[in-house]
Amino acid sequence: MLFGDGAGAVVLEQAEAPGIMYSNLGADGRYRDLLYATNGVSVVARDGEGAALRMKGNEVFKVAVKTLGGMVDEVLQKNGLEKGEIDWLIPHQANIRIIQAMAKRLRMPMERVILTIQEHGNTSAASVPMALDTAIRDGRIKRGDLLLLEAFGGGFTWGASLVRY
């Protein structure tokens, strides 16, 4: 399974203790030739050709790992944290090799990484909230845990949030 279908949302409420401790977002259009849809994502050409996804997988992988790695380093540095202080990594569920590379960079065993790609596939923007929900419902994530949510997606966009659950 390459792509799955899903939706996710998180309800926030005011609290005295910190919840979202840090967030960052970014984008870089210089890499548009590495991952794109021909004819646009929802256009069907008059000659009968629909849109097709084009990706240079090895190059996308390299940019994703480098970008996510830098983002993880920024989150830790800006919050005065060491790699071992993160309780759970909740990554975008697009590619197990990227997820493993981020776990290695954080020196986290894969047992501390929430994986749902095997059940849901890549649900795009829904993958992080769906993985968060899965881990809360099954009891892995507990109140007070420090979570690092991260994603790298289409359009070479990325983001991370450090959250105290």
NUFIKOL-690100 format. One line per 5 residues: number of its first residue (from 1); their letters; for each residue x, y, z of N, C-alpha, C, O, CB. Coordinates in steps of 0.05 Angstrom, whole numbers, plus 5000, padded with zeros to 4 digits. Glycine has a CB too. Layout:
NUM	A	X:Y:Z:X:Y:Z:X:Y:Z:X:Y:Z:X:Y:Z | ... $
***
This chain:
1	MLFGD	5017:4977:5000:5000:5000:5000:5018:5025:5000:5036:5027:5017:4981:5000:5024 | 5013:5043:4982:5029:5067:4981:5014:5090:4995:5025:5103:5013:5035:5075:4952 | 4990:5095:4987:4974:5117:4999:4949:5105:5012:4936:5087:5001:4967:5138:4978 | 4943:5116:5035:4918:5108:5049:4900:5133:5049:4907:5154:5039:4924:5098:5077 | 4877:5129:5061:4858:5151:5064:4852:5155:5093:4846:5136:5107:4832:5145:5047 $
6	GAGAV	4853:5179:5102:4848:5184:5130:4845:5214:5136:4850:5231:5119:4869:5173:5148 | 4836:5220:5159:4833:5248:5168:4841:5249:5197:4837:5229:5212:4804:5259:5163 | 4851:5271:5206:4859:5274:5234:4856:5303:5243:4859:5321:5227:4887:5264:5238 | 4851:5306:5268:4849:5332:5280:4856:5330:5310:4854:5308:5321:4821:5344:5277 | 4865:5351:5321:4871:5352:5350:4856:5375:5361:4857:5398:5351:4902:5354:5355 $
11	VLEQA	4842:5370:5383:4828:5392:5397:4846:5403:5419:4857:5388:5435:4801:5381:5409 | 4850:5429:5419:4866:5442:5438:4849:5457:5458:4828:5467:5451:4886:5461:5425 | 4859:5458:5483:4845:5474:5503:4865:5488:5520:4888:5480:5522:4826:5456:5520 | 4857:5509:5533:4875:5525:5550:4883:5508:5574:4866:5494:5586:4862:5551:5559 | 4908:5509:5582:4918:5494:5605:4940:5510:5619:4952:5527:5606:4928:5466:5597 $
16	EAPGI	4944:5505:5644:4965:5519:5659:4992:5508:5652:5011:5524:5650:4960:5517:5688 | 4994:5482:5647:5020:5470:5640:5024:5473:5610:5005:5474:5594:5021:5440:5648 | 5050:5475:5602:5055:5478:5573:5046:5453:5558:5049:5431:5567:5084:5483:5567 | 5034:5458:5535:5026:5436:5517:5044:5438:5493:5064:5423:5491:4996:5438:5508 | 5038:5456:5475:5056:5460:5452:5078:5478:5461:5074:5501:5468:5040:5473:5427 $
21	MYSNL	5102:5467:5462:5125:5481:5472:5141:5496:5450:5154:5516:5455:5144:5462:5487 | 5139:5485:5426:5155:5497:5404:5144:5486:5378:5137:5462:5376:5185:5491:5407 | 5143:5502:5357:5135:5493:5330:5152:5508:5310:5159:5531:5313:5105:5498:5325 | 5158:5494:5288:5170:5508:5266:5159:5496:5240:5151:5473:5239:5201:5505:5267 | 5159:5513:5219:5148:5505:5193:5168:5515:5172:5181:5535:5176:5120:5516:5188 $
26	GADGR	5169:5502:5149:5186:5512:5128:5177:5501:5101:5160:5483:5099:5215:5504:5133 | 5188:5512:5080:5182:5503:5053:5205:5512:5035:5219:5532:5040:5155:5515:5042 | 5210:5497:5014:5231:5504:4995:5223:5495:4967:5224:5471:4961:5258:5492:5004 | 5215:5514:4951:5206:5508:4924:5228:5501:4904:5223:5494:4881:5191:5531:4913 | 5254:5503:4912:5276:5497:4894:5276:5468:4885:5288:5462:4864:5302:5504:4907 $
31	YRDLL	5263:5451:4899:5264:5423:4893:5239:5413:4878:5234:5389:4877:5266:5407:4919 | 5224:5431:4866:5199:5424:4853:5202:5402:4831:5183:5387:4826:5187:5448:4841 | 5226:5400:4819:5229:5380:4798:5234:5352:4809:5235:5333:4794:5252:5388:4780 | 5237:5350:4835:5241:5323:4847:5215:5309:4854:5215:5285:4856:5258:5326:4872 | 5194:5324:4857:5168:5313:4865:5146:5331:4855:5143:5354:4865:5166:5308:4896 $
36	YATNG	5130:5322:4836:5109:5339:4825:5088:5322:4811:5092:5299:4805:5121:5360:4806 | 5065:5335:4806:5044:5322:4791:5042:5335:4764:5041:5359:4761:5016:5324:4806 | 5042:5318:4743:5040:5329:4716:5011:5339:4712:4993:5328:4724:5047:5307:4694 | 5007:5359:4697:4981:5371:4691:4966:5381:4716:4942:5386:4715:4964:5350:4678 | 4980:5384:4738:4968:5393:4763:4955:5370:4778:4952:5348:4766:4946:5415:4757 $
41	VSVVA	4949:5374:4803:4939:5351:4819:4910:5343:4813:4903:5320:4818:4942:5357:4848 | 4894:5361:4802:4866:5354:4797:4857:5359:4769:4833:5361:4763:4848:5369:4816 | 4877:5362:4751:4870:5368:4723:4870:5343:4706:4888:5326:4708:4890:5389:4711 | 4851:5340:4689:4850:5319:4669:4853:5332:4642:4836:5348:4634:4824:5301:4671 | 4875:5326:4629:4880:5339:4603:4859:5331:4582:4847:5310:4584:4908:5332:4592 $
46	RDGEG	4854:5349:4563:4834:5344:4543:4841:5320:4525:4823:5308:4513:4830:5368:4526 | 4866:5313:4523:4874:5291:4506:4871:5264:4521:4879:5243:4510:4902:5294:4497 | 4859:5264:4544:4854:5239:4559:4875:5232:4579:4871:5214:4595:4852:5217:4540 | 4897:5247:4580:4918:5241:4600:4911:5255:4626:4907:5279:4626:4946:5249:4589 | 4911:5240:4647:4906:5252:4673:4932:5260:4686:4954:5258:4674:4891:5233:4691 $
51	AALRM	4930:5270:4710:4954:5278:4725:4969:5252:4734:4957:5232:4741:4947:5295:4749 | 4995:5254:4734:5012:5232:4743:5032:5243:4763:5042:5265:4760:5027:5218:4719 | 5038:5228:4783:5057:5235:4803:5085:5227:4793:5089:5205:4785:5051:5222:4831 | 5103:5246:4794:5131:5241:4786:5149:5247:4810:5147:5268:4823:5139:5259:4761 | 5167:5228:4816:5184:5231:4839:5211:5218:4833:5213:5196:4823:5171:5219:4864 $
56	KGNEV	5232:5233:4840:5259:5222:4840:5265:5214:4869:5275:5230:4885:5281:5244:4829 | 5258:5189:4875:5257:5179:4903:5282:5182:4918:5282:5191:4941:5249:5151:4902 | 5305:5175:4907:5330:5177:4922:5337:5206:4929:5346:5211:4951:5353:5166:4906 | 5332:5224:4911:5338:5253:4916:5318:5264:4937:5326:5279:4955:5336:5269:4890 | 5293:5256:4935:5273:5265:4955:5281:5255:4983:5279:5269:5002:5244:5255:4947 $
61	FKVAV	5289:5230:4984:5298:5218:5009:5320:5234:5022:5320:5241:5045:5306:5189:5005 | 5341:5240:5006:5364:5255:5016:5356:5283:5027:5365:5291:5048:5385:5258:4994 | 5339:5297:5012:5331:5323:5020:5313:5321:5046:5316:5337:5064:5315:5338:4998 | 5296:5301:5047:5278:5298:5070:5295:5292:5095:5290:5304:5116:5258:5275:5065 | 5314:5274:5093:5330:5267:5117:5346:5290:5126:5348:5296:5150:5348:5243:5111 $
66	KTLGG	5359:5304:5107:5375:5328:5114:5358:5349:5127:5366:5361:5147:5390:5339:5089 | 5335:5355:5115:5318:5376:5125:5306:5369:5152:5306:5385:5171:5295:5382:5105 | 5295:5345:5155:5284:5337:5180:5305:5336:5202:5300:5343:5225:5270:5309:5178 | 5329:5326:5195:5351:5326:5214:5357:5353:5225:5361:5357:5249:5375:5313:5202 | 5359:5373:5207:5364:5400:5216:5342:5411:5233:5347:5426:5252:5369:5418:5192 $
71	MVDEV	5317:5404:5226:5294:5414:5241:5294:5402:5269:5288:5416:5288:5268:5407:5226 | 5300:5376:5271:5301:5363:5297:5323:5376:5314:5319:5381:5338:5307:5332:5294 | 5346:5381:5302:5368:5394:5317:5359:5421:5327:5365:5429:5350:5393:5397:5299 | 5344:5436:5311:5334:5463:5319:5315:5460:5342:5318:5476:5362:5321:5476:5295 | 5296:5442:5341:5277:5438:5363:5292:5432:5389:5285:5444:5409:5257:5415:5356 $
76	LQKNG	5311:5414:5388:5325:5407:5412:5341:5431:5423:5340:5437:5447:5344:5383:5407 | 5356:5444:5405:5373:5467:5413:5357:5490:5425:5364:5501:5446:5390:5476:5389 | 5335:5497:5412:5319:5520:5421:5305:5514:5447:5296:5533:5461:5298:5527:5400 | 5303:5489:5455:5290:5482:5480:5309:5470:5501:5300:5460:5521:5268:5462:5474 | 5335:5472:5495:5354:5463:5514:5352:5433:5521:5356:5426:5544:5352:5479:5539 $
81	LEKGE	5346:5417:5501:5342:5388:5506:5364:5372:5494:5377:5380:5474:5315:5380:5494 | 5368:5349:5506:5386:5329:5495:5369:5309:5480:5345:5306:5485:5403:5315:5517 | 5382:5294:5462:5367:5275:5445:5351:5254:5462:5329:5247:5454:5386:5261:5426 | 5362:5245:5483:5350:5225:5499:5326:5234:5516:5312:5218:5528:5369:5213:5517 | 5320:5260:5516:5298:5270:5532:5271:5269:5518:5250:5273:5532:5304:5299:5539 $
86	IDWLI	5270:5263:5493:5244:5260:5479:5233:5232:5485:5247:5212:5482:5248:5264:5447 | 5208:5231:5494:5196:5205:5501:5187:5191:5476:5190:5166:5474:5173:5209:5520 | 5174:5205:5458:5162:5193:5434:5167:5210:5409:5164:5234:5410:5132:5188:5438 | 5174:5197:5387:5175:5209:5361:5150:5201:5346:5144:5177:5344:5201:5201:5345 | 5135:5221:5337:5111:5215:5321:5115:5228:5294:5109:5252:5290:5085:5227:5336 $
91	PHQAN	5125:5212:5275:5132:5223:5249:5109:5220:5229:5090:5205:5232:5156:5209:5239 | 5112:5236:5208:5096:5232:5184:5101:5204:5174:5124:5196:5172:5102:5254:5162 | 5080:5190:5167:5082:5162:5160:5084:5158:5130:5068:5145:5118:5058:5147:5171 | 5106:5169:5118:5108:5167:5089:5128:5145:5081:5124:5132:5060:5117:5193:5078 | 5150:5142:5096:5171:5125:5087:5186:5114:5111:5197:5130:5127:5190:5141:5068 $
96	IRIIQ	5187:5088:5114:5199:5076:5138:5229:5082:5139:5240:5085:5161:5195:5046:5138 | 5243:5085:5116:5271:5091:5117:5276:5119:5128:5296:5124:5142:5283:5089:5088 | 5259:5138:5121:5262:5166:5132:5256:5165:5162:5271:5178:5177:5242:5185:5118 | 5236:5150:5170:5229:5148:5198:5253:5136:5214:5260:5145:5235:5203:5131:5202 | 5264:5115:5203:5287:5102:5216:5311:5121:5218:5325:5121:5238:5295:5076:5201 $
101	AMAKR	5316:5136:5197:5338:5155:5197:5334:5176:5219:5353:5184:5232:5341:5169:5170 | 5309:5186:5223:5304:5205:5244:5307:5193:5272:5318:5206:5290:5276:5217:5241 | 5298:5169:5275:5301:5155:5301:5331:5152:5307:5339:5156:5330:5287:5127:5301 | 5346:5144:5288:5375:5141:5291:5388:5168:5299:5405:5169:5317:5389:5130:5266 | 5380:5189:5286:5391:5216:5291:5384:5224:5320:5401:5237:5333:5380:5237:5272 $
106	LRMPM	5361:5217:5330:5353:5223:5357:5363:5202:5378:5359:5205:5402:5322:5224:5359 | 5376:5182:5367:5386:5160:5385:5363:5147:5400:5365:5140:5423:5407:5170:5405 | 5341:5144:5385:5317:5132:5397:5313:5104:5386:5316:5100:5362:5291:5149:5391 | 5307:5085:5403:5301:5058:5393:5274:5060:5378:5257:5076:5385:5300:5037:5416 | 5270:5043:5358:5245:5044:5343:5221:5038:5361:5198:5044:5353:5246:5023:5320 $
111	ERVIL	5225:5026:5384:5203:5021:5403:5191:5047:5414:5169:5047:5425:5212:5003:5426 | 5206:5070:5411:5197:5096:5420:5187:5113:5397:5183:5137:5400:5220:5110:5435 | 5183:5101:5374:5173:5114:5350:5145:5103:5344:5142:5079:5343:5192:5111:5326 | 5126:5121:5341:5099:5112:5335:5097:5107:5305:5100:5125:5289:5078:5134:5344 | 5092:5082:5298:5089:5073:5270:5061:5064:5265:5050:5047:5280:5109:5051:5264 $
116	TIQEH	5048:5075:5244:5022:5066:5236:5021:5061:5205:5001:5053:5195:5001:5086:5243 | 5044:5065:5192:5045:5062:5163:5036:5034:5154:5025:5031:5133:5073:5069:5153 | 5042:5014:5171:5036:4987:5164:5006:4982:5164:4996:4964:5151:5049:4967:5183 | 4991:4998:5180:4961:4995:5180:4947:5014:5162:4927:5007:5149:4951:4998:5208 | 4957:5039:5160:4943:5060:5146:4955:5068:5120:4942:5081:5104:4941:5084:5164 $
121	GNTSA	4980:5061:5114:4994:5071:5091:5001:5100:5096:5000:5110:5119:4976:5069:5066 | 5008:5114:5075:5015:5143:5077:4989:5158:5074:4978:5161:5052:5036:5151:5056 | 4978:5169:5096:4954:5184:5096:4959:5214:5094:4943:5231:5101:4936:5178:5120 | 4983:5221:5084:4991:5248:5080:4989:5265:5105:4999:5256:5126:4974:5261:5058 | 4976:5288:5104:4974:5306:5127:4960:5294:5151:4963:5304:5173:4961:5331:5119 $
126	ASVPM	4944:5273:5146:4930:5261:5168:4947:5241:5184:4939:5232:5206:4905:5246:5158 | 4971:5234:5174:4986:5213:5187:4995:5219:5215:4995:5202:5232:5009:5206:5170 | 5004:5244:5220:5013:5250:5247:4991:5250:5267:4993:5237:5288:5027:5278:5247 | 4968:5264:5263:4947:5262:5283:4935:5234:5285:4926:5227:5307:4925:5282:5276 | 4935:5219:5264:4925:5191:5266:4944:5174:5283:4935:5158:5299:4922:5179:5238 $
131	ALDTA	4970:5178:5279:4990:5163:5295:4988:5171:5325:4990:5154:5343:5018:5167:5284 | 4985:5197:5330:4982:5207:5357:4957:5194:5370:4959:5184:5393:4979:5238:5357 | 4935:5194:5356:4911:5182:5367:4914:5152:5373:4906:5143:5394:4888:5186:5347 | 4927:5138:5355:4932:5109:5359:4948:5105:5384:4941:5087:5400:4947:5098:5335 | 4969:5120:5388:4987:5116:5411:4974:5125:5438:4980:5113:5459:5013:5131:5407 $
136	IRDGR	4957:5144:5437:4942:5152:5461:4922:5131:5468:4919:5123:5491:4929:5180:5458 | 4907:5122:5448:4886:5102:5453:4897:5075:5463:4885:5062:5479:4870:5097:5428 | 4921:5067:5453:4932:5041:5461:4949:5044:5487:4959:5024:5496:4948:5029:5439 | 4951:5068:5498:4964:5071:5524:4994:5076:5523:5006:5078:5545:4958:5048:5540 | 5006:5076:5500:5035:5081:5499:5041:5109:5509:5060:5113:5525:5046:5077:5471 $
141	IKRGD	5027:5129:5499:5032:5157:5507:5016:5163:5532:4992:5157:5533:5024:5177:5484 | 5030:5174:5551:5018:5180:5577:5021:5210:5584:5038:5223:5573:5030:5163:5600 | 5004:5220:5601:5005:5248:5610:5033:5254:5619:5046:5238:5634:4984:5254:5632 | 5044:5277:5611:5070:5286:5619:5092:5278:5599:5114:5288:5600:5077:5275:5645 | 5086:5260:5580:5106:5251:5560:5113:5275:5542:5096:5291:5536:5096:5227:5544 $
146	LLLLE	5138:5275:5533:5148:5295:5515:5149:5283:5487:5162:5263:5482:5177:5305:5523 | 5134:5295:5469:5130:5285:5442:5143:5303:5422:5141:5328:5424:5100:5282:5436 | 5155:5291:5402:5165:5306:5379:5149:5297:5354:5152:5274:5346:5196:5302:5374 | 5132:5315:5344:5117:5309:5320:5131:5322:5296:5139:5345:5298:5087:5320:5322 | 5135:5307:5275:5150:5319:5252:5139:5308:5226:5129:5285:5224:5179:5313:5254 $
151	AFGGG	5141:5324:5205:5131:5316:5179:5147:5330:5157:5156:5353:5160:5101:5322:5176 | 5148:5317:5134:5160:5327:5110:5142:5319:5087:5137:5295:5084:5190:5318:5106 | 5132:5337:5071:5113:5330:5052:5115:5343:5025:5135:5357:5019:5086:5335:5062 | 5094:5339:5009:5093:5349:4982:5097:5380:4981:5090:5394:5000:5066:5343:4970 | 5110:5389:4960:5116:5417:4957:5141:5424:4973:5149:5447:4976:5093:5434:4966 $
156	FTWGA	5155:5403:4983:5178:5406:5000:5172:5425:5023:5185:5445:5027:5202:5416:4984 | 5151:5417:5037:5143:5432:5062:5149:5414:5085:5149:5389:5083:5112:5439:5061 | 5154:5426:5108:5160:5410:5132:5152:5425:5157:5148:5450:5157:5190:5403:5133 | 5150:5410:5178:5144:5422:5204:5149:5403:5227:5150:5379:5223:5115:5431:5204 | 5152:5415:5250:5156:5399:5275:5143:5414:5298:5141:5439:5298:5186:5394:5280 $
161	SLVRY	5133:5399:5317:5123:5410:5342:5133:5393:5365:5133:5369:5364:5092:5411:5342 | 5141:5407:5386:5149:5395:5411:5125:5399:5430:5117:5421:5435:5176:5407:5423 | 5115:5376:5440:5090:5377:5455:5093:5362:5481:5103:5339:5481:5066:5366:5439 | 5085:5374:5503:5084:5360:5529:5055:5350:5531:5037:5367:5534:5093:5378:5553 | 5050:5324:5530:5024:5314:5531:5015:5313:5561:4993:5304:5567:5022:5285:5518 $
***
